[in-house]
Amino acid sequence: MRRPLSTRVQTPANCPRRWQATHDIDESVYLDERVIVLSSSPTVVQEDLTIDLPAERDQLNTRALPRFMELRSHVYAKIQRAKLGPVTEQITAQRRAALK
């Protein structure tokens, strides 16, 4: 059973160092100092992203920061590309290189 949001979300300063697996992009960017994006099967690390938001965070102000939205969008895009698989990712990279 999931805990209510009010008890589940804490400020990072109050959270002990730990590993957390989540499917919630906003939660991972808000709570953590690092987000590891995994690929689809076979699972490999797509990216190990440092979250460079201020250590002191609150939900309203932090989520309104342009940097929060940049990080959230970046993680979302990585996940969408991971769903396509490695072959599609290679083709997309080749197309981008051809356009330059």
Phi, psi and omega in degrees: 000133179282142176283155177298150183306321184297332179262341183280324183266122178232162175288145181305328180298332181269352183268133175289157176298128184199167171262141180219132174254130180213155174255007182259108183297313180302316181297317182294319180290322182289316188272331193254163176266348185209140176233128178252118180264125180258154178276176171282181185296136355288138188286126173223161178284118177282318181199144173247101189256126174278130179268108186260049175267160178304147181297320178276117184230145169226152190302315185289309184288318182295314182290345177271350181292138176302324180294324177300314181294323177298313180296316180299314180296322179297313179297316179301314180297319178299318180295318179297319177294323179296327178296331181287337179093165186294323182294315179296322178297319179295318179296317178299317178296320179295319178297317179298317180295323180293330181283342182283000000 
